[in-house]
Amino acid sequence: MCKRDLGHTGLMVFLGAVFLFFSNGRWCFALAAWLYPLFLLRYTRGQKPLVVFVVTSVIISAGSQIAFLHFASSNPASILYYLPALLGPVYGLLFTLDSVLYNRVKGVLSTLVLPLSYVVVEFLITCVNPLGNTGMLAYSQYQVLPLMQLSSITGTFGITFLIVWFGSFANWTYDTRANFEAIKKPVAIYALIMVSVFTFGGLRLIFSVQDQGTVRIAGVHVFDLRGAEGQAIWNAVDNDFAMFREMSKDIQKRLFQATQREAQSGAKIVVWSEISPPIARQDLSQFLEKAQEQAKEQGIYLGISPYIVNPNSRDENKLYILSPEGRIVLEHYKFGGNLIEGTVKGNGVLQTVDTPYGRISGVICWDQDFPSVMRQAGQSGVDILLAPTADWKEIDPLHSMVGMTRAIENGYSLFRQDVNGLSLAVNPLGETLAQMDHYNSKGNDWTMVAQVPTKGVPTLYPILGDLFVWICIVALIMIIIKYKFGLSKKMVLPHTWWSSR
């Protein structure tokens, strides 16, 4: 392999840091995610392991903390505020492992160390992180729909693998460029894999959704949760509970008025955002009766998401779906983020309702950040997922793209009504049907309307689950064993282009 010019290491570190910052978080753009590993690896593969660990940990900690500022928490006194920075050393270890193995695991096989380990770490973070898997590298590609279709097979992990593999493979190809015989077949096969992935995605976008029936769905929210009215509501909860109950009744009145308006305009399903309304426990029964009456009077399916304040116990964050007959046909407790929010935790079991408009299910906001739980929607054949949500400016629009990705993975249409964020309706391929940004809407009219397909699209991800991740885990272990114990090349992949040259 050719020795790299160490005189350019400072530039490589700088470019890697810049593209890292733009590779995810609030200001992400798709290309940056592919370029940040490319430039960091030009530096790390010429340095000692300790130097690699320190430099990459600092770069990733600083870049992630700024890019994801206020994602997990806006309170500097909370450990969650610094969660992005805490992950820096974790990813620093991955670049260190790559630097150790790169010159020892010969041939193109060495290009797999970083992407395999990256996938494994993202999977472990997804399993243990109370925030779910928001912030994973694949979400940076939300505007590249042909690539995002891969998540219908591998989940987000296949996309992450391809992104990181690009930088690793490109560096190896450059280092081995003097030996054309060694690189021509790997380059051809690599190109074939990439072309196949994008071709699959393109064809899926063209042919998967045929002409079919749609249903008109309207989403509404009527107050600014994080504005002056929202602050007044929570102040009243703490200081004047009677006033809080009166404020809640006013919000309920506005919600019912907006629902009637949209039903009379032709909506067959109406969805309220999360925390619509905030309500005292003692007022819940009467409120539900009114909601049932309205669903029956208007002949609609009505999705309501009250935040139930219990002064003497844990609050409840719930979703009810009411039928045109005025019955409660679905009752769901939010399960995502309860450790942080302190509300009653749901059981994580998704319920479904068969309707003239397809099979419907519903979750609340943070629930969508847990792909292993959301696979139930694909396994149950859900056609439309209703998702009332409540975000904040710093996670707009990226958090909405988490929900979009779940829709692609599981083959359902998503209707996501979001107070203080990006409301989004997408079909099972992630194509946008309608969107409404809370912060760009004029006045107090935060309504989104979409014609949503009534039939989902079957996908493999609910069946295969995390099979791709387990393949990555096994492959990484075999590569490490091969290096550590000097076992035969045949143990990994016999007589293939992966063998060392």
C-alpha angles and dihedrals in degrees: 000000000000120000111244121233104258090195088080097050093103091055091047092052091048094049092045091052093048094049091044089058091052095040095085144353128052099337101036126146123186102242094054091064090059094046103047095070090042094061098035090054091054085063104035097051090063098048140078115267096247091051090048092051095049097044097044093043091054094045095047094043093051096041094046094046092054096040092049098037110154092003096119099020140353092208113095089200090065122087088222089066088068097040094110091054092047090062092059096088090046092059090037087063090056093057089045092053089050092050091051096048102034098086093034101050098063128214131011089322086080090067090068098062097083099040092045093049091044091056092047092052093047089051093050091048090051090052098049105026112102087208092061119225102316108139098037114145096248094067089069087075096060091120092053098076097174089059093042089061088074087074088071085073109025103018115230092317095077090055092049090051093054093047095052094038090059093064093042095047094045091053093049091048091051092047091049097040093115090065103061093175090058096052107033097081096040090049091050093050092044090052090048091053093050094045090048092052094050092042090052090050094047094049091047090054091050101043111020100079113051127184107294143146122294135198127216110241125184126196124198142180123174109194139046104250093196097037132082095290092050092050090049091052095053091043088054091051089059100036112020113021094177089057090049090056091052092049089050091054090053091052090048090053092053092047092052091048092051090047093052091049093052094044091052088050090059106270113149093187125037122189128192122207124253115288091027099168120005101215142177116249092238090057097049099092094052091046092051091051090054091048091050090050092052094048089052095044093049095038094231142128105248123199113198127178112194122183103220115210113211110187093195101038143016119315119244128228107197144168122211125187114201124199128226086257089062096251127135101241099170132030118181132178116209110250103177118094096358091135087064101034094045096223128135107287120235123224095246093239113134118220127208136208124201110221138165084262097057133272110323131197134171142208135170125249107276092039089078091064091074109075095182090060095040090056085081088075091059093043090051094048096244113184100187128024118199113206121181108195143179118204137158134234097266093060096043118141103359096067090055088057090060088063091046090054092051088054091054092045094052103029101240134124114250128215108187116181107192129189109207094007145055114310108208139185117191136169122236090279094054094253111150116249096173139343138187125187113211091213095051097046118106121233120345098310106116099165127142124189128187141168101232126196113250094212127066129213121244115242136186098228096080087054100040096038112177095345091126090055092051090050088053091049093051093045092050092049091050092050091050092047091048090055098038098048101024093237122175120285087236090072091070110034116337123220097349137124086266091073117105118267 
